[in-house]
Amino acid sequence: MERALGEENVVTLETLNSLGAKLEPNGEFEESKEVYERCLAGRMKVLGGEHKNTLGTLSNLGVAYWELRNNEKALEYYEGSERMLGKTHPRTLDTVMNIACVYDEGLENYGKAEELYESALEGKEAQLGKDEENTIRSARNLRNCLVRSGNYERLAQLLAVYPKLKTN
């Protein structure tokens, strides 16, 4: 496709992004990262740094680096995406969750992770409501972090709001 349409064609770039996403479930994170980097370079040139597709690729690169256990690089891409979108954008809230995962599971900085999980959960509750699956997933991530950090007082408060998290 690249030969036919060119490296900087939007269809080529979308195909690259999709290829990166297809490689991840197979554990091919290094290959996925390389594909996303090519896609990002093209999207920055063709679409610009603030286009939603460029920002999506930034976030995808963050995931690839996180899977490769390169926490610093993951944070760099996640935070770049967050800066460009603004604090309350739905994609930003997902990115904040990803950043929290790096602090939680990668760096074991539970205080920072809790702060980020709380921020994302608050935004998702405001935008989507407490019963939406994406919000519940965010609450579950916060719950897991609170258990790891031993913050049982906050955990009890969270479980009072989300009683289903007691069993799943």
OpenMM code with the backbone's topology and positions (N, CA, C; nanometers):
from openmm import Vec3, app, unit

residues = "MET GLU ARG ALA LEU GLY GLU GLU ASN VAL VAL THR LEU GLU THR LEU ASN SER LEU GLY ALA LYS LEU GLU PRO ASN GLY GLU PHE GLU GLU SER LYS GLU VAL TYR GLU ARG CYS LEU ALA GLY ARG MET LYS VAL LEU GLY GLY GLU HIS LYS ASN THR LEU GLY THR LEU SER ASN LEU GLY VAL ALA TYR TRP GLU LEU ARG ASN ASN GLU LYS ALA LEU GLU TYR TYR GLU GLY SER GLU ARG MET LEU GLY LYS THR HIS PRO ARG THR LEU ASP THR VAL MET ASN ILE ALA CYS VAL TYR ASP GLU GLY LEU GLU ASN TYR GLY LYS ALA GLU GLU LEU TYR GLU SER ALA LEU GLU GLY LYS GLU ALA GLN LEU GLY LYS ASP GLU GLU ASN THR ILE ARG SER ALA ARG ASN LEU ARG ASN CYS LEU VAL ARG SER GLY ASN TYR GLU ARG LEU ALA GLN LEU LEU ALA VAL TYR PRO LYS LEU LYS THR ASN".split()
positions = [
    Vec3(0.0824, -0.1185, 0.0000),
    Vec3(0.0000, 0.0000, 0.0000),
    Vec3(0.0873, 0.1254, 0.0000),
    Vec3(0.1969, 0.1225, 0.0770),
    Vec3(0.2848, 0.2388, 0.0830),
    Vec3(0.3381, 0.2747, -0.0547),
    Vec3(0.3752, 0.1732, -0.1307),
    Vec3(0.4285, 0.1996, -0.2649),
    Vec3(0.3228, 0.2603, -0.3552),
    Vec3(0.2011, 0.2102, -0.3444),
    Vec3(0.0941, 0.2576, -0.4326),
    Vec3(0.0473, 0.3975, -0.3951),
    Vec3(0.0272, 0.4222, -0.2667),
    Vec3(-0.0305, 0.5492, -0.2226),
    Vec3(0.0727, 0.6507, -0.1753),
    Vec3(0.1878, 0.6024, -0.1321),
    Vec3(0.2904, 0.6908, -0.0787),
    Vec3(0.2953, 0.6847, 0.0727),
    Vec3(0.4118, 0.7160, 0.1276),
    Vec3(0.4338, 0.7080, 0.2722),
    Vec3(0.3493, 0.8058, 0.3511),
    Vec3(0.3137, 0.9182, 0.2899),
    Vec3(0.2443, 1.0236, 0.3633),
    Vec3(0.0962, 1.0343, 0.3285),
    Vec3(0.0426, 0.9328, 0.2667),
    Vec3(-0.0997, 0.9297, 0.2363),
    Vec3(-0.1763, 0.8956, 0.3644),
    Vec3(-0.2903, 0.9616, 0.3866),
    Vec3(-0.3659, 0.9381, 0.5108),
    Vec3(-0.4130, 0.7931, 0.5236),
    Vec3(-0.4443, 0.7282, 0.4125),
    Vec3(-0.4861, 0.5873, 0.4174),
    Vec3(-0.3671, 0.4999, 0.4575),
    Vec3(-0.2508, 0.5286, 0.4034),
    Vec3(-0.1295, 0.4559, 0.4420),
    Vec3(-0.1036, 0.4720, 0.5911),
    Vec3(-0.1178, 0.5943, 0.6403),
    Vec3(-0.0921, 0.6214, 0.7817),
    Vec3(-0.1934, 0.5510, 0.8711),
    Vec3(-0.3190, 0.5484, 0.8295),
    Vec3(-0.4213, 0.4767, 0.9074),
    Vec3(-0.3914, 0.3270, 0.9087),
    Vec3(-0.3455, 0.2753, 0.7955),
    Vec3(-0.3095, 0.1338, 0.7867),
    Vec3(-0.1918, 0.1022, 0.8789),
    Vec3(-0.0927, 0.1914, 0.8836),
    Vec3(0.0203, 0.1720, 0.9745),
    Vec3(-0.0270, 0.1690, 1.1196),
    Vec3(-0.1140, 0.2624, 1.1546),
    Vec3(-0.1651, 0.2661, 1.2915),
    Vec3(-0.2403, 0.1368, 1.3248),
    Vec3(-0.3206, 0.0894, 1.2313),
    Vec3(-0.3945, -0.0359, 1.2517),
    Vec3(-0.2997, -0.1547, 1.2644),
    Vec3(-0.1938, -0.1547, 1.1852),
    Vec3(-0.0948, -0.2620, 1.1939),
    Vec3(-0.0292, -0.2632, 1.3319),
    Vec3(0.0059, -0.1452, 1.3816),
    Vec3(0.0630, -0.1366, 1.5161),
    Vec3(-0.0302, -0.1967, 1.6197),
    Vec3(-0.1591, -0.1667, 1.6068),
    Vec3(-0.2587, -0.2191, 1.7011),
    Vec3(-0.2737, -0.3708, 1.6885),
    Vec3(-0.2587, -0.4244, 1.5687),
    Vec3(-0.2710, -0.5696, 1.5478),
    Vec3(-0.1508, -0.6456, 1.6042),
    Vec3(-0.0347, -0.5813, 1.6089),
    Vec3(0.0856, -0.6475, 1.6588),
    Vec3(0.0855, -0.6607, 1.8111),
    Vec3(0.0222, -0.5666, 1.8803),
    Vec3(0.0256, -0.5648, 2.0270),
    Vec3(-0.0301, -0.6913, 2.0923),
    Vec3(-0.1496, -0.7391, 2.0528),
    Vec3(-0.2045, -0.8580, 2.1209),
    Vec3(-0.1171, -0.9827, 2.1059),
    Vec3(-0.0306, -0.9830, 2.0042),
    Vec3(0.0598, -1.0962, 1.9831),
    Vec3(0.1905, -1.0803, 2.0598),
    Vec3(0.2011, -0.9727, 2.1382),
    Vec3(0.3225, -0.9489, 2.2152),
    Vec3(0.4368, -0.8916, 2.1340),
    Vec3(0.4082, -0.8462, 2.0140),
    Vec3(0.5121, -0.7912, 1.9261),
    Vec3(0.5245, -0.6402, 1.9496),
    Vec3(0.5654, -0.6045, 2.0713),
    Vec3(0.5649, -0.4641, 2.1119),
    Vec3(0.6765, -0.3836, 2.0462),
    Vec3(0.7912, -0.4430, 2.0260),
    Vec3(0.9006, -0.3714, 1.9590),
    Vec3(0.8604, -0.3380, 1.8155),
    Vec3(0.8009, -0.4348, 1.7466),
    Vec3(0.7556, -0.4115, 1.6098),
    Vec3(0.6431, -0.3083, 1.6075),
    Vec3(0.5524, -0.3206, 1.7028),
    Vec3(0.4416, -0.2258, 1.7135),
    Vec3(0.4945, -0.0842, 1.7337),
    Vec3(0.5912, -0.0695, 1.8229),
    Vec3(0.6518, 0.0613, 1.8502),
    Vec3(0.7113, 0.1204, 1.7225),
    Vec3(0.7836, 0.0386, 1.6473),
    Vec3(0.8472, 0.0870, 1.5243),
    Vec3(0.7429, 0.1322, 1.4224),
    Vec3(0.6345, 0.0578, 1.4108),
    Vec3(0.5274, 0.0952, 1.3177),
    Vec3(0.4609, 0.2250, 1.3634),
    Vec3(0.4315, 0.2356, 1.4931),
    Vec3(0.3714, 0.3587, 1.5450),
    Vec3(0.4636, 0.4789, 1.5250),
    Vec3(0.5939, 0.4599, 1.5405),
    Vec3(0.6874, 0.5712, 1.5202),
    Vec3(0.6834, 0.6197, 1.3755),
    Vec3(0.6775, 0.5267, 1.2814),
    Vec3(0.6652, 0.5656, 1.1398),
    Vec3(0.5342, 0.6391, 1.1162),
    Vec3(0.4277, 0.5859, 1.1745),
    Vec3(0.2963, 0.6476, 1.1599),
    Vec3(0.2961, 0.7879, 1.2198),
    Vec3(0.3537, 0.8023, 1.3388),
    Vec3(0.3564, 0.9330, 1.4044),
    Vec3(0.4331, 1.0350, 1.3216),
    Vec3(0.5469, 0.9962, 1.2682),
    Vec3(0.6258, 1.0886, 1.1858),
    Vec3(0.5437, 1.1364, 1.0663),
    Vec3(0.4737, 1.0446, 1.0022),
    Vec3(0.3902, 1.0816, 0.8879),
    Vec3(0.2725, 1.1677, 0.9282),
    Vec3(0.2067, 1.1320, 1.0358),
    Vec3(0.0901, 1.2097, 1.0799),
    Vec3(0.1299, 1.3495, 1.1260),
    Vec3(0.2441, 1.3627, 1.1913),
    Vec3(0.2897, 1.4959, 1.2322),
    Vec3(0.3108, 1.5835, 1.1086),
    Vec3(0.3677, 1.5258, 1.0063),
    Vec3(0.3971, 1.6010, 0.8836),
    Vec3(0.2701, 1.6344, 0.8058),
    Vec3(0.1804, 1.5368, 0.7943),
    Vec3(0.0610, 1.5528, 0.7106),
    Vec3(-0.0544, 1.6193, 0.7864),
    Vec3(-0.0792, 1.5762, 0.9088),
    Vec3(-0.1969, 1.6221, 0.9832),
    Vec3(-0.1655, 1.7277, 1.0889),
    Vec3(-0.0429, 1.7294, 1.1356),
    Vec3(-0.0059, 1.8227, 1.2418),
    Vec3(-0.0173, 1.7579, 1.3786),
    Vec3(0.0428, 1.8222, 1.4765),
    Vec3(0.0522, 1.7667, 1.6103),
    Vec3(-0.0759, 1.7676, 1.6903),
    Vec3(-0.1750, 1.8457, 1.6483),
    Vec3(-0.2979, 1.8553, 1.7272),
    Vec3(-0.4147, 1.7773, 1.6677),
    Vec3(-0.3924, 1.7114, 1.5566),
    Vec3(-0.4993, 1.6325, 1.4948),
    Vec3(-0.5288, 1.5101, 1.5816),
    Vec3(-0.6566, 1.4731, 1.5896),
    Vec3(-0.6970, 1.3615, 1.6765),
    Vec3(-0.6256, 1.2314, 1.6414),
    Vec3(-0.6001, 1.2071, 1.5139),
    Vec3(-0.5319, 1.0834, 1.4761),
    Vec3(-0.3853, 1.0845, 1.5195),
    Vec3(-0.3225, 1.2005, 1.5105),
    Vec3(-0.1844, 1.2133, 1.5577),
    Vec3(-0.1792, 1.1881, 1.7078),
    Vec3(-0.2739, 1.2464, 1.7798),
    Vec3(-0.2780, 1.2295, 1.9251),
    Vec3(-0.3054, 1.0846, 1.9638),
    Vec3(-0.3889, 1.0180, 1.8862),
    Vec3(-0.4140, 0.8759, 1.9113),
    Vec3(-0.2875, 0.7936, 1.8947),
    Vec3(-0.2090, 0.8266, 1.7930),
    Vec3(-0.0833, 0.7550, 1.7716),
    Vec3(0.0155, 0.7838, 1.8839),
    Vec3(0.0174, 0.9077, 1.9334),
    Vec3(0.1024, 0.9408, 2.0493),
    Vec3(0.0680, 0.8503, 2.1673),
    Vec3(-0.0603, 0.8366, 2.1937),
    Vec3(-0.1047, 0.7524, 2.3043),
    Vec3(-0.0701, 0.6059, 2.2787),
    Vec3(-0.0883, 0.5600, 2.1550),
    Vec3(-0.0543, 0.4220, 2.1201),
    Vec3(0.0944, 0.3947, 2.1415),
    Vec3(0.1777, 0.4920, 2.1072),
    Vec3(0.3212, 0.4775, 2.1303),
    Vec3(0.3504, 0.4664, 2.2796),
    Vec3(0.2773, 0.5417, 2.3583),
    Vec3(0.2926, 0.5310, 2.5030),
    Vec3(0.2636, 0.3905, 2.5517),
    Vec3(0.1580, 0.3300, 2.4986),
    Vec3(0.1238, 0.1919, 2.5361),
    Vec3(0.2367, 0.0970, 2.4968),
    Vec3(0.2873, 0.1120, 2.3749),
    Vec3(0.3946, 0.0234, 2.3283),
    Vec3(0.5180, 0.0355, 2.4179),
    Vec3(0.5558, 0.1576, 2.4511),
    Vec3(0.6716, 0.1762, 2.5391),
    Vec3(0.6444, 0.1216, 2.6790),
    Vec3(0.5215, 0.1377, 2.7263),
    Vec3(0.4879, 0.0835, 2.8581),
    Vec3(0.5008, -0.0687, 2.8568),
    Vec3(0.4507, -0.1320, 2.7522),
    Vec3(0.4610, -0.2779, 2.7411),
    Vec3(0.6069, -0.3228, 2.7338),
    Vec3(0.6928, -0.2375, 2.6777),
    Vec3(0.8360, -0.2679, 2.6707),
    Vec3(0.9084, -0.2310, 2.8005),
    Vec3(0.8327, -0.1847, 2.8991),
    Vec3(0.8837, -0.1455, 3.0313),
    Vec3(0.9781, -0.0258, 3.0244),
    Vec3(0.9569, 0.0595, 2.9253),
    Vec3(1.0313, 0.1847, 2.9165),
    Vec3(0.9388, 0.2935, 2.9706),
    Vec3(0.9287, 0.3002, 3.1027),
    Vec3(0.8317, 0.3877, 3.1683),
    Vec3(0.8522, 0.5351, 3.1353),
    Vec3(0.9766, 0.5794, 3.1308),
    Vec3(1.0034, 0.7208, 3.1038),
    Vec3(0.9538, 0.7601, 2.9647),
    Vec3(0.9814, 0.6761, 2.8671),
    Vec3(0.9380, 0.7053, 2.7300),
    Vec3(0.7855, 0.6977, 2.7206),
    Vec3(0.7254, 0.6023, 2.7895),
    Vec3(0.5789, 0.5917, 2.7903),
    Vec3(0.5182, 0.7200, 2.8441),
    Vec3(0.5718, 0.7689, 2.9551),
    Vec3(0.5205, 0.8933, 3.0133),
    Vec3(0.5366, 1.0099, 2.9173),
    Vec3(0.6485, 1.0147, 2.8477),
    Vec3(0.6734, 1.1230, 2.7516),
    Vec3(0.5628, 1.1290, 2.6459),
    Vec3(0.5264, 1.0149, 2.5906),
    Vec3(0.4228, 1.0129, 2.4868),
    Vec3(0.2843, 1.0384, 2.5447),
    Vec3(0.2536, 0.9775, 2.6590),
    Vec3(0.1236, 1.0007, 2.7216),
    Vec3(0.1051, 1.1474, 2.7575),
    Vec3(0.2072, 1.2056, 2.8181),
    Vec3(0.1956, 1.3447, 2.8621),
    Vec3(0.1888, 1.4401, 2.7438),
    Vec3(0.2552, 1.4065, 2.6341),
    Vec3(0.2445, 1.4878, 2.5129),
    Vec3(0.1025, 1.4874, 2.4597),
    Vec3(0.0406, 1.3725, 2.4602),
    Vec3(-0.0983, 1.3610, 2.4160),
    Vec3(-0.1904, 1.4400, 2.5079),
    Vec3(-0.1679, 1.4293, 2.6379),
    Vec3(-0.2517, 1.4992, 2.7362),
    Vec3(-0.2417, 1.6510, 2.7191),
    Vec3(-0.1202, 1.7017, 2.7021),
    Vec3(-0.0998, 1.8466, 2.6860),
    Vec3(-0.1765, 1.9014, 2.5664),
    Vec3(-0.1770, 1.8272, 2.4580),
    Vec3(-0.2384, 1.8770, 2.3350),
    Vec3(-0.3905, 1.8742, 2.3393),
    Vec3(-0.4472, 1.7798, 2.4111),
    Vec3(-0.5930, 1.7643, 2.4112),
    Vec3(-0.6638, 1.8483, 2.5169),
    Vec3(-0.5980, 1.8771, 2.6262),
    Vec3(-0.6637, 1.9459, 2.7369),
    Vec3(-0.7093, 1.8465, 2.8419),
    Vec3(-0.7340, 1.8945, 2.9614),
    Vec3(-0.7582, 1.8093, 3.0788),
    Vec3(-0.8892, 1.7312, 3.0766),
    Vec3(-0.9935, 1.7826, 3.0109),
    Vec3(-1.1247, 1.7187, 3.0216),
    Vec3(-1.1667, 1.6405, 2.8975),
    Vec3(-1.0841, 1.6388, 2.7963),
    Vec3(-1.1170, 1.5645, 2.6744),
    Vec3(-1.1246, 1.4144, 2.7070),
    Vec3(-1.2237, 1.3423, 2.6514),
    Vec3(-1.2361, 1.1986, 2.6809),
    Vec3(-1.1082, 1.1190, 2.6544),
    Vec3(-1.0388, 1.1521, 2.5468),
    Vec3(-0.9130, 1.0815, 2.5188),
    Vec3(-0.8076, 1.1147, 2.6234),
    Vec3(-0.8113, 1.2388, 2.6730),
    Vec3(-0.7170, 1.2767, 2.7784),
    Vec3(-0.7412, 1.1930, 2.9023),
    Vec3(-0.8668, 1.1715, 2.9364),
    Vec3(-0.8977, 1.0924, 3.0557),
    Vec3(-0.8450, 0.9498, 3.0419),
    Vec3(-0.8552, 0.8933, 2.9219),
    Vec3(-0.7975, 0.7608, 2.8984),
    Vec3(-0.6455, 0.7662, 2.9100),
    Vec3(-0.5871, 0.8739, 2.8580),
    Vec3(-0.4422, 0.8899, 2.8664),
    Vec3(-0.3976, 0.9053, 3.0111),
    Vec3(-0.4739, 0.9800, 3.0901),
    Vec3(-0.4411, 0.9952, 3.2324),
    Vec3(-0.4440, 0.8582, 3.3005),
    Vec3(-0.5391, 0.7746, 3.2631),
    Vec3(-0.5438, 0.6385, 3.3181),
    Vec3(-0.4167, 0.5620, 3.2797),
    Vec3(-0.3722, 0.5786, 3.1560),
    Vec3(-0.2501, 0.5112, 3.1120),
    Vec3(-0.1285, 0.5612, 3.1895),
    Vec3(-0.1222, 0.6923, 3.2114),
    Vec3(-0.0122, 0.7487, 3.2896),
    Vec3(-0.0164, 0.6918, 3.4314),
    Vec3(-0.1362, 0.6845, 3.4877),
    Vec3(-0.1512, 0.6289, 3.6227),
    Vec3(-0.1007, 0.4850, 3.6282),
    Vec3(-0.1286, 0.4077, 3.5247),
    Vec3(-0.0805, 0.2685, 3.5204),
    Vec3(0.0719, 0.2627, 3.5245),
    Vec3(0.1371, 0.3555, 3.4548),
    Vec3(0.2837, 0.3585, 3.4572),
    Vec3(0.3327, 0.3840, 3.5992),
    Vec3(0.2726, 0.4844, 3.6650),
    Vec3(0.3141, 0.5144, 3.8024),
    Vec3(0.2789, 0.4005, 3.8977),
    Vec3(0.1658, 0.3375, 3.8760),
    Vec3(0.1176, 0.2310, 3.9636),
    Vec3(0.1980, 0.1028, 3.9437),
    Vec3(0.1914, 0.0477, 3.8247),
    Vec3(0.2476, -0.0843, 3.7990),
    Vec3(0.3933, -0.0803, 3.7560),
    Vec3(0.4328, 0.0278, 3.6891),
    Vec3(0.5700, 0.0359, 3.6396),
    Vec3(0.6669, 0.0928, 3.7411),
    Vec3(0.6306, 0.2064, 3.7999),
    Vec3(0.7215, 0.2768, 3.8903),
    Vec3(0.6894, 0.2548, 4.0377),
    Vec3(0.5753, 0.1930, 4.0651),
    Vec3(0.5283, 0.1681, 4.2018),
    Vec3(0.5247, 0.2958, 4.2857),
    Vec3(0.4864, 0.4054, 4.2216),
    Vec3(0.4665, 0.5338, 4.2895),
    Vec3(0.3159, 0.5461, 4.3114),
    Vec3(0.2668, 0.4820, 4.4170),
    Vec3(0.1232, 0.4694, 4.4381),
    Vec3(0.0554, 0.6025, 4.4675),
    Vec3(0.1244, 0.6921, 4.5356),
    Vec3(0.0650, 0.8232, 4.5646),
    Vec3(0.0317, 0.8988, 4.4375),
    Vec3(0.1268, 0.9039, 4.3451),
    Vec3(0.1045, 0.9722, 4.2168),
    Vec3(-0.0014, 0.8973, 4.1360),
    Vec3(0.0043, 0.7656, 4.1386),
    Vec3(-0.0933, 0.6853, 4.0647),
    Vec3(-0.2344, 0.7106, 4.1171),
    Vec3(-0.2513, 0.7114, 4.2489),
    Vec3(-0.3837, 0.7363, 4.3076),
    Vec3(-0.4371, 0.8724, 4.2648),
    Vec3(-0.3507, 0.9726, 4.2697),
    Vec3(-0.3903, 1.1084, 4.2299),
    Vec3(-0.4409, 1.1100, 4.0853),
    Vec3(-0.3691, 1.0436, 3.9974),
    Vec3(-0.4084, 1.0401, 3.8559),
    Vec3(-0.5343, 0.9569, 3.8343),
    Vec3(-0.5423, 0.8411, 3.8994),
    Vec3(-0.6630, 0.7592, 3.8883),
    Vec3(-0.7852, 0.8374, 3.9369),
    Vec3(-0.7710, 0.9071, 4.0477),
    Vec3(-0.8816, 0.9870, 4.1030),
    Vec3(-0.9254, 1.0942, 4.0033),
    Vec3(-0.8291, 1.1620, 3.9438),
    Vec3(-0.8593, 1.2679, 3.8477),
    Vec3(-0.9346, 1.2129, 3.7269),
    Vec3(-0.8862, 1.1025, 3.6735),
    Vec3(-0.9514, 1.0417, 3.5571),
    Vec3(-1.0910, 0.9916, 3.5928),
    Vec3(-1.1043, 0.9290, 3.7088),
    Vec3(-1.2348, 0.8775, 3.7505),
    Vec3(-1.3342, 0.9917, 3.7673),
    Vec3(-1.2914, 1.0991, 3.8288),
    Vec3(-1.3790, 1.2156, 3.8470),
    Vec3(-1.4273, 1.2689, 3.7118),
    Vec3(-1.3370, 1.2799, 3.6162),
    Vec3(-1.3746, 1.3270, 3.4830),
    Vec3(-1.4693, 1.2318, 3.4123),
    Vec3(-1.4443, 1.1034, 3.4242),
    Vec3(-1.5311, 1.0050, 3.3586),
    Vec3(-1.6690, 1.0008, 3.4227),
    Vec3(-1.6740, 1.0137, 3.5553),
    Vec3(-1.8044, 1.0184, 3.6214),
    Vec3(-1.8844, 1.1388, 3.5716),
    Vec3(-1.8185, 1.2526, 3.5572),
    Vec3(-1.8866, 1.3746, 3.5123),
    Vec3(-1.9335, 1.3626, 3.3675),
    Vec3(-1.8531, 1.3012, 3.2829),
    Vec3(-1.8866, 1.2932, 3.1407),
    Vec3(-1.9755, 1.1751, 3.1051),
    Vec3(-1.9509, 1.0615, 3.1692),
    Vec3(-2.0172, 0.9375, 3.1273),
    Vec3(-2.1175, 0.8837, 3.2287),
    Vec3(-2.1040, 0.9239, 3.3538),
    Vec3(-2.1875, 0.8683, 3.4596),
    Vec3(-2.1173, 0.7517, 3.5278),
    Vec3(-2.1670, 0.7153, 3.6447),
    Vec3(-2.1018, 0.6119, 3.7258),
    Vec3(-2.1266, 0.4699, 3.6763),
    Vec3(-2.2294, 0.4503, 3.5950),
    Vec3(-2.2644, 0.3145, 3.5536),
    Vec3(-2.2045, 0.2737, 3.4198),
    Vec3(-2.1367, 0.3634, 3.3536),
    Vec3(-2.0786, 0.3337, 3.2226),
    Vec3(-1.9544, 0.2470, 3.2404),
    Vec3(-1.9345, 0.1511, 3.1509),
    Vec3(-1.8261, 0.0528, 3.1649),
    Vec3(-1.6879, 0.1174, 3.1728),
    Vec3(-1.6651, 0.2213, 3.0953),
    Vec3(-1.5351, 0.2888, 3.0984),
    Vec3(-1.5095, 0.3509, 3.2357),
    Vec3(-1.6127, 0.4068, 3.2970),
    Vec3(-1.6004, 0.4644, 3.4313),
    Vec3(-1.5736, 0.3541, 3.5333),
    Vec3(-1.6445, 0.2445, 3.5221),
    Vec3(-1.6260, 0.1325, 3.6154),
    Vec3(-1.4853, 0.0744, 3.6027),
    Vec3(-1.4346, 0.0654, 3.4806),
    Vec3(-1.2977, 0.0170, 3.4597),
    Vec3(-1.1975, 0.1094, 3.5305),
    Vec3(-1.2234, 0.2394, 3.5234),
    Vec3(-1.1365, 0.3358, 3.5919),
    Vec3(-1.1436, 0.3177, 3.7429),
    Vec3(-1.2635, 0.2960, 3.7942),
    Vec3(-1.2797, 0.2723, 3.9383),
    Vec3(-1.2085, 0.1435, 3.9795),
    Vec3(-1.2142, 0.0425, 3.8946),
    Vec3(-1.1467, -0.0848, 3.9231),
    Vec3(-0.9944, -0.0652, 3.9291),
    Vec3(-0.9407, 0.0136, 3.8366),
    Vec3(-0.7968, 0.0415, 3.8391),
    Vec3(-0.7580, 0.1132, 3.9678),
    Vec3(-0.8398, 0.2105, 4.0081),
    Vec3(-0.8140, 0.2820, 4.1330),
    Vec3(-0.8205, 0.1852, 4.2510),
    Vec3(-0.9218, 0.0995, 4.2515),
    Vec3(-0.9344, 0.0002, 4.3596),
    Vec3(-0.8078, -0.0840, 4.3715),
    Vec3(-0.7590, -0.1341, 4.2592),
    Vec3(-0.6402, -0.2195, 4.2615),
    Vec3(-0.5189, -0.1450, 4.3165),
    Vec3(-0.5056, -0.0198, 4.2790),
    Vec3(-0.3952, 0.0625, 4.3287),
    Vec3(-0.4079, 0.0850, 4.4794),
    Vec3(-0.5295, 0.1124, 4.5241),
    Vec3(-0.5520, 0.1354, 4.6674),
    Vec3(-0.5187, 0.0111, 4.7497),
    Vec3(-0.5490, -0.1055, 4.6948),
    Vec3(-0.5145, -0.2307, 4.7630),
    Vec3(-0.3623, -0.2439, 4.7708),
    Vec3(-0.2943, -0.2204, 4.6573),
    Vec3(-0.1478, -0.2324, 4.6558),
    Vec3(-0.0812, -0.1340, 4.7520),
    Vec3(-0.1378, -0.0146, 4.7607),
    Vec3(-0.0760, 0.0883, 4.8452),
    Vec3(-0.1157, 0.0757, 4.9922),
    Vec3(-0.2199, -0.0041, 5.0194),
    Vec3(-0.2661, -0.0195, 5.1571),
    Vec3(-0.3509, 0.0964, 5.2058),
    Vec3(-0.4076, 0.1734, 5.1134),
    Vec3(-0.4924, 0.2880, 5.1498),
    Vec3(-0.6359, 0.2373, 5.1682),
    Vec3(-0.6594, 0.1683, 5.2782),
    Vec3(-0.7873, 0.1016, 5.3003),
    Vec3(-0.9000, 0.1979, 5.3346),
    Vec3(-0.8663, 0.3124, 5.3900),
    Vec3(-0.9698, 0.4120, 5.4197),
    Vec3(-1.0326, 0.4623, 5.2896),
    Vec3(-0.9499, 0.4991, 5.1934),
    Vec3(-1.0016, 0.5456, 5.0641),
    Vec3(-1.0677, 0.4307, 4.9892),
    Vec3(-1.0134, 0.3107, 5.0034),
    Vec3(-1.0726, 0.1930, 4.9399),
    Vec3(-1.2156, 0.1725, 4.9883),
    Vec3(-1.2389, 0.1860, 5.1177),
    Vec3(-1.3741, 0.1700, 5.1732),
    Vec3(-1.4686, 0.2745, 5.1151),
    Vec3(-1.4205, 0.3968, 5.0994),
    Vec3(-1.5031, 0.5029, 5.0401),
    Vec3(-1.5387, 0.4691, 4.8955),
    Vec3(-1.4399, 0.4210, 4.8206),
    Vec3(-1.4631, 0.3856, 4.6806),
    Vec3(-1.5632, 0.2708, 4.6695),
    Vec3(-1.5489, 0.1702, 4.7536),
    Vec3(-1.6390, 0.0545, 4.7487),
    Vec3(-1.7806, 0.0905, 4.7909),
    Vec3(-1.7957, 0.1945, 4.8712),
    Vec3(-1.9300, 0.2413, 4.9076),
    Vec3(-2.0007, 0.3005, 4.7861),
    Vec3(-1.9250, 0.3625, 4.6974),
    Vec3(-1.9814, 0.4227, 4.5761),
    Vec3(-1.9959, 0.3178, 4.4655),
    Vec3(-1.9024, 0.2226, 4.4612),
    Vec3(-1.9011, 0.1181, 4.3584),
    Vec3(-1.9027, -0.0197, 4.4259),
    Vec3(-2.0164, -0.0603, 4.4832),
    Vec3(-2.0203, -0.1875, 4.5574),
    Vec3(-1.9898, -0.3097, 4.4708),
    Vec3(-2.0140, -0.3018, 4.3396),
    Vec3(-1.9852, -0.4162, 4.2520),
    Vec3(-1.8362, -0.4493, 4.2487),
    Vec3(-1.7524, -0.3517, 4.2825),
    Vec3(-1.6081, -0.3752, 4.2804),
    Vec3(-1.5623, -0.4683, 4.3920),
    Vec3(-1.6506, -0.4966, 4.4863),
    Vec3(-1.6153, -0.5888, 4.5942),
    Vec3(-1.5998, -0.7307, 4.5419),
    Vec3(-1.6703, -0.7612, 4.4324),
    Vec3(-1.6707, -0.8984, 4.3815),
    Vec3(-1.6001, -0.9154, 4.2479),
    Vec3(-1.5652, -0.8067, 4.1807),
    Vec3(-1.4963, -0.8247, 4.0509),
    Vec3(-1.3822, -0.7319, 4.0326),
] * unit.nanometer
topology = app.Topology()
chain = topology.addChain("A")
for resn in residues:
    res = topology.addResidue(resn, chain)
    for name in ("N", "CA", "C"):
        topology.addAtom(name, app.Element.getBySymbol(name[0]), res)
